Each structure stands twice: as C-alpha cells, then as structure tokens.
Amino acid sequence: MAELKLARLPDRTPVKLTIAVLPDLHQRLADYAAAYATAYGSQEPVAELIPAMLAAFLDSDREFAKSQRGSIPTPR
C-alpha cells in the first residue's frame, strides 16, 4: 500500500481518571465554570472543563514542552 499523507490517527479512547480535591479547589473550579458560562453563554460542568484546562496548562508550560521535544512517548 502506498504511504498516505495523513498519518495513522492516534488512540482516542478516553481514559477515565478519578481524583479528590480539597474543598477550596472545588470552589475555585465551580467559580471558573461560572465565569466560563458568563463569558461564553454556555454552562459546562466542571468535569467537562478540567481536561481542557489541563491541556491548556501543559501547552503553556515551556519547560515541560522543552523536555518533551525529541522524546517519543512510551505506549501504555
């Protein structure tokens, strides 16, 4: 088979994580969800916002990005 321009899609199976947070962080997350609803006119549950928040945090961490350059993630 000829090689296609589009590479094989990565695994997109969601991984469920369960965490416990302290009450003050829970309140801040709820406050953020309220600010999100005000800004975008769309109410989203905190659990739906957290993955995007974590991705944005990781994307903005320059030292982490620098450490990831050239490294190939190991399959899990």
C-alpha distances in whole Angstrom, upper triangle without the diagonal:
4,6,9,12,13,13,13,17,20,22,24,26,30,32,36,38,42,45,48,50,53,55,56,52,51,54,52,49,51,53,49,48,51,51,47,48,51,49,46,48,46,47,44,45,45,42,40,41,41,37,37,40,38,35,38,40,37,35,39,40,39,40,37,35,36,35,32,31,28,29,26,27,27,25,28
4,6,10,12,12,13,17,20,22,24,27,30,33,36,39,43,45,48,50,53,55,55,51,51,54,52,48,50,52,48,47,50,49,46,47,50,47,45,47,45,46,43,44,45,42,39,40,40,36,36,39,38,34,36,38,36,34,37,38,37,38,36,33,34,34,31,29,27,28,25,26,27,26,29
4,7,9,9,10,14,17,20,22,25,28,30,34,36,40,42,45,47,50,52,52,48,48,50,48,45,47,49,45,44,47,46,43,45,47,44,42,44,42,43,41,42,42,39,37,37,37,33,33,36,34,31,33,35,32,30,34,34,34,35,32,29,30,30,27,25,23,24,21,23,24,23,26
4,5,7,9,12,15,18,20,23,26,29,32,34,38,40,44,45,48,50,50,46,46,48,46,43,45,46,42,41,44,43,40,41,44,41,39,41,39,40,38,39,39,37,34,35,35,31,30,33,32,29,30,33,30,28,32,33,32,34,31,28,30,30,26,25,23,24,22,23,24,23,26
4,6,9,12,15,18,20,23,26,28,32,34,38,39,43,43,47,48,48,44,44,46,44,41,43,44,40,39,42,41,38,39,41,39,36,39,37,38,36,37,37,35,33,33,33,29,28,31,30,26,28,30,28,26,29,30,30,31,29,26,27,28,24,23,22,23,21,22,24,23,26
4,7,8,11,15,16,19,22,25,28,30,34,36,39,40,43,45,45,41,41,43,41,38,39,41,37,36,39,38,35,36,38,36,33,36,34,35,33,34,34,32,29,29,30,26,25,28,27,24,25,28,25,23,27,28,28,30,27,24,26,26,23,22,21,21,19,20,22,21,23
4,6,9,12,14,17,20,22,26,28,32,34,37,38,42,43,43,40,39,42,40,37,39,40,37,36,39,38,35,36,39,36,34,36,34,35,33,33,33,31,28,29,28,25,24,27,26,22,24,26,24,22,26,27,26,28,25,22,24,24,20,19,18,18,16,16,18,17,20
4,6,9,12,15,18,20,23,26,30,32,35,37,40,42,42,38,38,41,39,36,38,39,36,35,38,38,34,36,39,36,34,36,34,34,31,32,32,29,27,28,27,23,24,27,25,22,24,27,24,23,26,27,27,28,25,23,25,25,21,21,19,19,16,16,17,15,18
4,7,8,11,14,17,20,23,26,29,32,33,37,39,39,35,35,37,35,32,34,36,32,31,35,34,31,32,35,33,31,33,30,31,28,28,28,25,23,24,24,20,20,23,22,19,21,24,21,20,24,25,26,27,24,22,24,24,20,20,20,19,16,15,16,14,16
4,6,9,12,14,17,19,23,25,29,30,34,36,36,32,32,35,33,30,32,34,31,29,33,33,29,31,34,32,30,32,30,30,26,27,26,23,21,22,21,17,18,21,19,16,19,21,19,18,22,23,24,24,21,19,22,21,17,18,18,16,13,12,13,11,13
4,6,9,11,14,17,20,23,27,28,32,34,35,31,30,33,32,28,30,33,30,29,32,32,29,31,34,32,30,32,29,29,25,25,24,21,20,21,20,16,18,21,19,17,20,22,19,19,23,24,25,26,22,21,24,23,19,20,20,18,15,13,13,10,11
4,6,9,12,15,19,21,25,26,30,32,32,29,28,30,29,26,27,30,27,25,29,29,26,27,30,29,27,28,25,25,22,21,21,18,16,18,17,14,15,18,17,15,18,20,18,18,22,23,25,26,22,21,24,24,20,22,22,20,18,15,16,13,13
4,6,10,13,16,19,23,25,29,30,31,28,27,30,29,25,27,29,27,25,29,30,26,28,31,30,28,29,26,25,21,21,21,17,16,18,17,14,16,19,17,16,20,21,20,21,24,25,27,28,24,23,27,25,22,24,24,22,19,16,16,13,12
4,6,10,13,16,19,21,25,26,28,24,23,26,25,22,23,26,23,22,25,26,23,25,28,27,25,27,23,22,18,17,17,13,13,15,14,11,13,16,15,14,18,19,18,19,22,23,26,26,23,23,26,25,22,24,25,23,20,17,17,15,13
4,6,10,13,17,19,23,24,26,22,21,25,24,21,23,26,23,22,26,27,24,26,29,29,27,28,25,23,20,18,17,13,13,15,13,11,14,16,14,14,18,19,17,19,22,22,25,25,21,22,25,24,21,24,25,22,20,16,16,14,11
4,7,10,14,16,20,21,23,20,19,22,22,19,20,23,22,20,24,25,23,24,28,28,26,27,24,22,18,16,15,11,12,14,12,11,14,16,14,15,19,19,18,21,23,23,26,27,23,24,27,26,23,27,28,25,23,19,19,17,14
4,6,10,13,16,19,20,17,16,20,20,17,19,22,20,19,23,24,23,24,28,27,27,28,24,22,18,16,14,11,12,14,11,10,14,15,13,15,18,17,17,20,22,22,25,25,21,23,26,24,23,26,27,24,23,19,19,18,15
4,7,10,14,16,18,15,14,18,18,16,17,21,20,19,22,24,23,24,27,28,27,28,25,22,19,15,13,10,13,15,12,12,16,16,14,17,20,19,19,22,24,24,27,27,23,25,28,27,25,29,30,28,26,23,22,21,18
4,7,10,13,15,12,11,15,16,13,16,19,18,18,21,23,22,24,27,27,27,28,25,22,19,16,13,11,14,14,11,13,16,15,13,17,19,18,18,21,23,22,25,25,22,25,27,26,25,29,30,28,27,23,23,23,20
4,7,9,12,10,9,13,14,13,15,17,18,18,21,22,22,24,26,27,28,28,26,23,20,16,13,12,16,16,13,15,18,17,15,19,21,19,20,23,24,24,27,27,24,27,30,28,28,31,33,31,30,27,27,26,23
4,6,8,6,6,10,11,10,12,15,15,16,18,20,20,22,24,25,26,27,24,21,19,16,12,12,16,15,12,15,17,15,15,18,19,18,19,22,23,22,26,25,23,26,29,28,27,31,33,31,31,28,28,28,26
4,6,5,6,9,10,11,13,14,15,17,19,20,21,23,25,26,27,28,26,23,21,18,14,15,19,18,15,18,20,18,17,21,22,20,21,25,24,24,27,27,25,28,31,30,30,33,36,34,34,31,32,32,29
4,5,5,6,9,10,10,12,14,15,17,18,20,21,23,24,26,26,24,21,20,17,14,15,19,18,16,19,21,18,19,23,23,21,24,26,26,26,29,30,28,31,33,33,33,36,39,37,37,34,35,35,32
4,5,5,6,9,10,10,12,14,15,16,18,20,21,22,24,25,24,21,20,17,14,16,19,17,16,19,20,17,18,22,21,19,22,25,24,24,27,28,27,29,32,31,32,35,38,36,37,34,35,35,33
4,5,5,6,9,10,10,12,14,15,16,18,20,21,22,23,22,19,17,15,11,13,16,14,12,15,17,14,14,18,18,16,19,21,21,21,24,25,23,26,28,28,28,31,34,33,33,30,31,32,30
4,5,5,6,9,10,11,12,14,15,17,19,20,21,22,20,17,15,12,9,11,14,13,11,15,16,14,15,19,19,18,20,23,22,23,27,27,26,28,31,30,30,33,36,34,34,31,32,32,30
4,5,5,6,9,10,11,12,14,15,17,18,20,20,19,16,15,13,10,13,16,14,13,17,18,15,17,20,20,19,22,24,24,24,28,29,28,30,33,32,32,35,38,37,37,34,35,35,33
4,5,5,6,9,10,10,12,14,15,16,18,19,18,16,15,13,10,13,15,12,12,16,16,13,15,18,17,16,19,21,20,21,25,26,25,27,29,30,30,32,36,34,35,32,34,34,32
4,5,5,6,9,10,10,12,14,15,16,17,16,13,11,10,6,9,11,9,8,12,13,10,12,15,15,14,17,19,19,20,24,25,24,25,28,28,28,31,34,32,32,30,31,31,29
4,5,5,6,9,10,11,13,14,15,15,14,11,10,8,6,10,12,10,11,15,15,13,15,18,18,18,21,23,22,24,27,29,27,29,32,32,31,34,37,36,36,33,34,34,32
4,5,5,6,9,10,11,12,14,15,14,12,12,11,9,13,14,12,13,16,16,14,16,19,18,18,21,23,22,23,27,29,27,29,32,32,32,35,38,37,37,34,36,36,34
4,5,5,6,9,10,10,12,13,13,11,10,10,8,12,12,9,10,14,12,10,13,16,14,15,18,19,18,20,24,26,24,25,29,29,29,31,35,34,34,31,33,33,32
4,5,5,6,9,10,10,11,10,7,7,7,6,10,10,7,10,13,12,11,14,16,15,16,19,20,20,22,26,28,26,27,30,31,30,32,35,34,34,32,34,33,32
4,5,5,6,9,10,10,9,7,9,9,9,13,13,11,13,17,16,14,18,20,18,19,23,23,23,25,29,31,29,30,33,34,33,36,39,38,38,35,37,37,35
4,5,5,6,9,10,10,9,10,12,11,15,14,12,14,17,15,13,17,19,17,18,21,22,21,23,26,29,28,28,32,33,32,34,37,37,37,35,37,37,36
4,5,5,6,8,7,7,8,10,10,13,12,9,12,14,12,11,15,16,15,16,20,20,19,22,25,28,26,27,30,31,30,32,35,34,34,32,35,34,33
4,6,5,5,5,5,7,10,11,14,13,11,14,17,15,15,18,19,18,20,23,23,23,26,29,31,30,30,34,35,33,35,38,38,37,35,37,37,35
4,6,5,8,8,11,13,14,17,16,14,17,20,17,17,21,22,20,21,25,24,24,27,30,32,31,31,35,36,35,37,40,40,40,38,40,39,39
4,6,8,10,12,15,15,18,16,14,17,19,16,15,19,20,17,19,23,22,21,24,27,30,29,29,32,34,33,34,37,37,37,36,38,38,37
4,5,8,10,13,15,17,14,13,16,18,15,15,19,19,17,20,23,22,22,25,28,31,30,29,32,34,32,34,37,37,36,35,37,36,36
4,7,10,13,15,18,15,14,18,20,17,18,22,22,21,23,26,25,25,28,31,34,33,32,36,37,36,37,40,40,39,37,40,39,38
4,6,10,12,14,12,12,15,17,15,16,20,20,19,22,24,24,25,28,31,33,31,31,35,36,34,36,38,38,37,35,37,36,35
4,7,9,12,10,10,14,16,15,15,19,20,19,21,24,24,25,27,31,33,31,31,35,36,34,36,39,38,37,35,36,35,34
4,6,8,6,7,10,12,12,13,16,17,17,19,21,22,23,25,28,30,28,28,32,33,31,33,36,34,34,31,33,31,30
4,5,5,7,9,11,12,13,15,17,17,19,21,22,23,25,29,30,28,28,32,32,31,33,36,34,33,30,32,30,29
4,5,5,6,9,10,10,12,14,15,16,18,20,21,22,26,27,25,26,29,29,28,31,34,32,31,28,30,29,27
4,6,5,8,10,10,11,13,15,16,17,19,21,22,26,27,24,25,29,28,27,29,32,30,29,26,27,26,24
4,6,7,8,9,11,12,14,15,17,18,20,21,25,26,24,24,28,28,26,28,31,29,28,25,27,25,24
4,6,6,6,9,10,11,12,14,15,17,19,22,24,22,22,26,26,24,27,29,28,28,25,27,26,25
4,5,5,6,9,10,10,12,14,15,17,20,21,19,20,23,23,22,25,27,26,25,22,24,23,22
4,5,5,6,9,10,11,12,14,16,19,20,17,18,21,21,19,22,24,23,22,19,21,20,19
4,5,5,6,9,10,10,12,14,18,19,17,17,21,21,19,22,24,23,23,20,23,22,22
4,5,5,6,9,10,11,12,16,18,16,16,20,20,19,22,25,24,24,21,24,24,23
4,5,5,6,8,10,11,14,15,13,14,17,17,16,19,22,20,20,18,20,20,20
4,5,5,6,9,10,13,15,12,12,16,16,14,17,19,18,18,16,19,19,19
4,6,5,6,9,12,14,12,12,16,17,16,17,21,20,21,19,22,22,23
4,5,5,6,10,12,10,11,14,15,15,17,20,19,20,19,21,22,22
4,5,5,8,10,7,8,11,12,11,13,17,16,17,15,18,19,19
4,6,8,10,8,7,11,12,11,13,16,16,17,16,19,20,21
4,6,9,9,8,11,13,13,14,18,18,20,19,22,24,24
4,6,5,6,9,10,11,13,16,16,18,17,21,23,23
4,5,5,6,9,10,11,14,15,18,18,21,23,24
4,5,5,6,9,10,14,14,17,17,20,22,23
4,5,5,6,9,12,11,14,13,16,19,20
4,5,5,6,10,10,13,13,16,19,20
4,5,5,9,10,13,14,17,20,22
4,6,8,8,11,12,14,18,19
4,6,5,8,9,12,15,17
4,6,8,10,14,17,19
4,7,10,13,16,19
4,6,9,12,15
4,6,9,12
4,6,9
4,6
4
